[in-house]
């Protein structure tokens, strides 16, 4: 019986985190804050050192979840980027990438 209540508690906590994520994305959109920053803050609050206290030490799962989250963030950012913004950023991005490669190769 204790395992059922534990599972119910975990499901409730997970549902609350999802609900907080949805609400935080609505708030971030309204104030123009980067959504990634909001999710990082939410993750810090839910983590081992935050009030959520979730201890997570499975490194393979961490890598998988982190990679999936990064893919979603990049996909979302790519879909929301306007062509006009992209054209203005190509020059500085190319310059910074080239300088970074040159500095790394010279080291």
C-alpha positions in Angstrom: 0.0 0.0 0.0 2.9 2.3 0.7 4.2 1.9 -2.9 0.9 3.0 -4.3 1.0 6.2 -2.3 4.6 6.8 -3.3 3.7 6.4 -7.0 0.7 8.7 -6.5 2.9 11.3 -4.9 5.5 11.1 -7.7 2.8 11.4 -10.3 1.3 14.4 -8.5 4.8 16.0 -8.2 5.5 15.4 -11.9 2.1 16.8 -12.9 2.8 19.9 -10.8 6.1 20.4 -12.5 4.5 20.1 -16.0 1.8 22.6 -14.9 4.5 25.0 -13.6 6.4 24.6 -16.9 3.3 25.6 -18.9 2.5 28.5 -16.7 6.1 29.7 -16.7 6.1 29.6 -20.5 3.0 31.8 -20.6 4.5 34.3 -18.2 7.9 34.3 -20.0 6.2 35.0 -23.3 4.2 37.9 -21.8 7.3 39.5 -20.3 9.7 38.6 -23.2 12.0 36.6 -21.1 13.9 33.7 -22.7 12.0 30.5 -22.1 15.2 28.5 -21.6 16.1 30.8 -18.6 12.7 30.1 -17.0 13.1 26.3 -17.4 16.6 26.4 -16.0 15.3 28.2 -13.0 12.5 25.8 -12.6 14.9 22.8 -12.8 17.1 24.4 -10.2 14.2 24.8 -7.8 13.1 21.1 -8.4 16.7 19.8 -8.1 18.6 18.3 -5.2 19.7 21.7 -3.8 16.3 23.4 -4.3 13.1 23.0 -2.4 12.0 20.2 -4.7 14.8 18.0 -3.4 14.8 15.6 -6.4 18.0 13.5 -6.2 19.0 12.3 -9.7 22.2 10.4 -10.1 21.5 8.2 -13.2 24.0 9.7 -15.6 22.8 7.8 -18.7 19.2 9.0 -18.2 20.5 12.5 -17.5 22.4 12.5 -20.8 19.3 11.3 -22.7 16.9 13.8 -21.1 19.4 16.6 -21.5 19.9 15.8 -25.2 16.2 15.5 -25.8 15.6 18.8 -24.1 18.3 20.5 -26.1 16.8 19.2 -29.3 13.4 20.5 -28.4 14.9 23.9 -27.4 16.8 24.2 -30.7 13.8 23.0 -32.8 11.5 25.5 -31.0 14.1 28.4 -31.5 14.4 27.5 -35.2 10.7 27.6 -35.8 10.2 30.9 -34.0 13.1 32.8 -35.7 12.0 35.2 -38.4 14.0 35.4 -41.6 14.8 39.1 -41.1 16.4 38.3 -37.7 18.4 35.5 -39.2 19.8 37.7 -42.0 21.0 40.3 -39.5 22.7 37.6 -37.3 24.5 35.7 -40.1 27.4 38.1 -40.4 28.3 38.4 -36.7 27.7 34.7 -36.1 30.0 33.7 -39.0 32.7 36.1 -37.7 32.5 34.8 -34.2 32.6 31.2 -35.3 35.6 31.8 -37.6 37.5 33.7 -34.9 36.7 30.9 -32.4 38.0 28.2 -34.7 41.2 30.1 -35.5 41.9 30.8 -31.8 41.3 27.2 -31.0 43.5 25.9 -33.8 46.3 28.3 -32.8 46.4 27.1 -29.2 
